[in-house]
C-alpha cells in the first residue's frame, strides 16, 4: 500500500520491470468524500488529457507485455492522504503467473486506516 501526502508526486516515468512482469495494477483506496477537484493526486497518462481520479472504486491496469505507457502522479496540492494498493503480477520462475504477489506484503495491509474498510475486510477474510 502506498501513501502520498501534500507535496508528494511521481514524475513522468515508464514502469519497465523485468521480462517476467506482465502488468501493473493500481487500486485506489481513498474514500471519494475525501477528495475533490483541485486537490491533485490524479494518475495522468502522458501525452493525453486522460486523468484518473484517485478515489475508491477507480483502478489502473498497465500492460507491460505489449505497451509501455508513460504516466505520472500529479502533485497533491492540499493536506489529504492518497492511498493505493499497487501490484506487479509476474511470471514465477516455474512459469506460472503470480497474480497475488502483493499478498507477500500482507503486513503492510495492517494500517489502522484500512482496518474498517471493505477492502481490508475482504483481503483479511479471503486471503490473510
C-alpha positions in Angstrom: 0.0 0.0 0.0 1.4 3.4 -1.0 0.5 6.6 0.7 1.1 10.1 -0.7 0.7 13.3 1.3 0.7 17.0 0.4 3.6 17.8 -1.9 4.2 14.2 -3.0 4.1 13.4 -6.7 5.6 10.9 -9.1 7.3 12.4 -12.2 6.7 11.1 -15.7 8.1 7.6 -16.0 7.8 4.1 -17.5 7.4 1.1 -15.3 9.8 -1.1 -17.2 10.1 -4.1 -15.0 11.7 -7.4 -15.8 10.7 -9.6 -18.7 8.7 -11.6 -16.2 6.5 -8.6 -15.2 3.1 -8.8 -17.1 1.3 -5.7 -15.9 0.9 -3.2 -13.1 -2.3 -2.7 -11.1 -3.1 0.4 -9.1 -6.3 0.2 -7.0 -7.4 3.4 -5.3 -8.4 3.2 -1.7 -9.1 6.8 -0.6 -12.8 7.3 0.1 -14.4 9.5 -2.6 -15.7 12.0 0.0 -12.1 12.8 1.0 -11.1 14.1 -2.5 -12.3 16.9 -4.8 -11.1 18.6 -8.0 -8.0 20.7 -7.5 -6.5 18.6 -4.7 -4.1 16.8 -7.1 -3.0 13.2 -6.9 -4.6 12.1 -10.2 -2.9 9.4 -12.3 -2.1 11.1 -15.7 -1.4 9.2 -18.9 1.2 11.5 -20.5 0.6 12.9 -24.0 -3.1 12.8 -23.4 -5.6 14.6 -21.2 -6.6 11.3 -19.6 -6.7 11.6 -15.7 -7.8 9.0 -13.3 -9.4 10.4 -10.1 -7.6 8.9 -7.0 -10.7 7.6 -5.3 -12.1 4.3 -4.1 -13.6 2.3 -6.9 -11.1 3.5 -9.6 -8.2 1.5 -10.8 -5.5 1.5 -13.4 -4.2 -1.6 -15.3 -0.9 -1.1 -17.2 0.1 -3.6 -19.8 3.8 -4.3 -19.8 3.7 -7.0 -22.4 2.5 -5.0 -25.5 2.7 -1.4 -24.2 4.8 0.8 -22.0 2.8 3.8 -21.2 4.5 6.9 -19.8 2.5 8.2 -16.8 2.8 10.2 -13.6 1.0 11.1 -10.4 0.2 14.8 -10.1 1.3 16.6 -7.0 -1.0 16.6 -4.0 -1.9 20.2 -3.6 -3.8 20.0 -0.3 -3.5 18.2 3.1 -5.0 14.8 2.4 -3.8 11.2 2.0 -3.8 9.3 -1.3 -3.8 5.5 -0.6 -3.3 2.9 -3.3 -2.7 -0.8 -3.5 -0.1 -1.5 -6.1 0.9 -4.8 -7.5 3.0 -6.1 -10.4 1.8 -9.6 -11.3 4.6 -11.5 -12.9 5.6 -15.0 -14.1 7.3 -17.0 -11.4 10.4 -19.0 -12.0 8.3 -22.1 -12.5 6.5 -20.4 -15.4 3.1 -19.8 -13.6 1.5 -16.4 -13.3 1.9 -14.9 -9.8 -1.4 -12.9 -9.7 -1.4 -12.4 -6.0 2.2 -11.5 -5.4 1.1 -8.4 -3.4 0.0 -10.8 -0.6 3.6 -11.4 0.2 3.4 -8.0 1.8 0.4 -8.6 3.9 1.9 -6.9 6.9 1.5 -3.6 5.1 -2.2 -4.2 5.0 -2.4 -3.7 8.7 -2.5 0.1 8.5 -5.2 1.2 11.0 -6.8 3.4 8.3 -7.9 0.3 6.4 -9.0 -1.9 9.3 -12.6 -0.8 8.9 -12.8 -0.6 5.1 -14.4 -3.2 2.8 -11.1 -3.7 1.1 -9.3 -4.7 4.3 -12.2 -6.9 5.4 -12.2 -8.6 2.1 -8.5 -9.2 2.0 -8.4 -10.3 5.6 -11.3 -12.7 5.2 -10.4 -14.2 1.8 -6.6 -14.4 1.9 -4.9 -13.5 5.1 
